[in-house]
């Protein structure tokens, strides 16, 4: 047995122990999921800027095709084509409020990944675990294709393809494919495939469930098989463009559109693309024949095709926008899929929130009026009316609401306020409001980034494993 095979079996056993109450064997989902030759085909890379701490250590791990930034530590893990961004971690001396208790951090926070298997994931933000604020830890976890682990410490979890766990400490849980969870803390729970669950204490509880007959068209996942469906096909059909970029490394690959925008050298920019001031385009983003207005951004695994994003548009990790015009100050959530066409374009008004894991796959032209929340599965005007609400009506909502496959309980005002606060934070963090040297963010601080490329052992029993290395200033 090679060291790679030993590592896989170790990760499987550790995750299975945590998930034994569900009798959920992760083995068939891990073994054979990655072509073994790919584990020594792709290099890993560590980004460096003057604005982020330089501290990366890894041992007994395989990291093929993965990107790391900031304070990261990896041990006994297999991380494949995954982006681990430590550019929002807390720092020594930061004051954190846990309820009415003030905690002062005694050291810089780090991302710590141990005994875990991540494939084509995004890891970002910082720990929201009140008992472990200085360590964004992912342990004994298996997370499948295009899942997002965002501000979500994990221990003993399984995430299906295109799942998102957001701002939630998650312990001993199974999160199904295309499920989205933002509930603060989750322990010993199974979240169904296609469930969107957003909860904040006693303030509000939002749940939407994709119809069981719809979801397999977009994402299907069976034990022992590769994931399938339209979302997988959409991404895989464009992989050659990324392979060309990753295979063409250059230390002076300057792709900046102007003095205040950041375009990763590992993003695809194709066709007629206009990039305005304060725009952020992250690695593995895909932009084709589109316009991005001032302060707009396209985060990891985003696809913007034949579209116009006006000022201060946020496209969160994994969002996809095709043949659409997005009004100013809009938000498209994690892994949302907005697909219009020349015959059936999508027009979204200003100040709209397209909630995480929303699918708008149009069979007729559709216009979303300004200041609306949109969720669920939408193909036409009838679907839109069932799966949307104006912000004014949402603010006035108090108590229970059942609409189609959506159930809401609590304060609509608190729900709207939470989204508004979150979107404002994202715009600030991304540098959308940068002006005259003030209010800089990721778009400005990530402009000048260099990379350390790291390669695995090319042969022998260690083939595909990476040597133990520590990178420091």
Steps between C-alpha positions, in 0.01 A plus 500: 500500500639841402512795739214665307284191548592483868405866538160445336421205726603697809269789405213260426535329838518828692192644329304175538559498876344844529208405275429157647160604640382553141666178374641726230803335341700764312727239340303453175493878456878536540656196335547553128341846504825665385697344211808382687741640239362851559642499852853530360404692185414838658705734716372684808562871549524740793422868448699782656430872531620777731153510657460141621702295750743255344463174690428170327596154621398160373601145572391146409257644243408515132411847369474464122364809323416685822554865593579638846522855636577624851553302819431136406602164649422167329567156648409152371250630246422460132406838356433501125449813287373687805537869588589570865487877555625632831457869419223567755644323803494673838820648642665506841341772711164494321206534737217254438161511672344163584160601631587755767848353559800678347786278384839644401690276258842398633639393162431530128231268371597222259323255272579148617404201284567151631392147399268639231417453131397813307438492125455824304384685812514860615618565859472865606415753773578421868389284791156568647548234768482694829703229674785513249525851358870485409480186288284448192524123521386232255553151640388149404291644217419392144374778274410434139510695173443878510388510863556821697637497855454864590572612854402148604720300736446129435554179689392166361273620218402392150403763242346397169581673169404868487411504870573816699551535873516871578589672830409181687701273729422150378568180695418140398256596223404385152411785264343385173579618150398858419393563860575838659528542877548821699375432851788590734559151640406153379568172680402143414262603222425376151407779257308379197622556146366826358401648836571871556495578872576842650440552870602762756408402854141595576501785246415307185502159334487467119475158333460417131504146357568434133246260347640147493410465132695816406833471681650200312480696175751748644704290743487126557729295719495129563734292713803384303428724200622836379252785557289592199236744387483830321710692756785251471477494119498880483829523689671200342425631150725800577787322673735521202515878536627459857749229407660739253540769768635266768743352250639841401678629809681833486636712785409823320144405402357851550129495409381803693236700315565823691665631815225400745376163368645153553481222241658171603742349254310177565166638375371454145435827315356423159354706216389862541524574873482843669632532855437821695659645813508304827401173333621173652531188281628207704688189390290242316244766403387491137404823321391500136355782286379693804520838674578537869413843638680688775529298821362177351666169578516142380625266770647149471317261263276780369401511133387828342409450133329740256390715792521852641555549873447861595664671797559322834375160392604208720520157337578265788711185474374266230234737361428473127339774287425448131322744265394733779503868588545555872404837649713696744556384858390145427596173666515152346555238769721192524461247218199682353438415133345779292468394137326714246557485125482729198134404460425503874718765667497564873480857630541560873427841650716687748528403868386142441612194696518172310531265792762225524432184300228658286448356151352731235505297178275701272256378239367854439638855545482614862540832678550519876383838637737697725533417870383138495606177669508200265545133594429146385444367149380744234433450129231755425285781639272262689796340680640845577179614666505192725870526586556870565388791715566872504727617778227732623260208544772291663580777748134509602484122544465381858423139587435213259503489120463196276547559129555205268795300633611785730420534868592809702455569869605808694581863428520600135663826604782312673541276193532795260734682739727195530539475122557875463771493766667195342503650150642829627778311678586309179519821296724664760725193531535475122600866466194610303501840675871572453557867426810716525703246692227435759284190567724253320399134484575176317487668157782735597702280739495200266616684189868418535526137599786261443483123528715221634434191292545165672516161331452144633725197487501376138554129562531221753275426798485874580375588152235774523588591859655839569816535708475661842561872453455811712488843335565803721620857441 
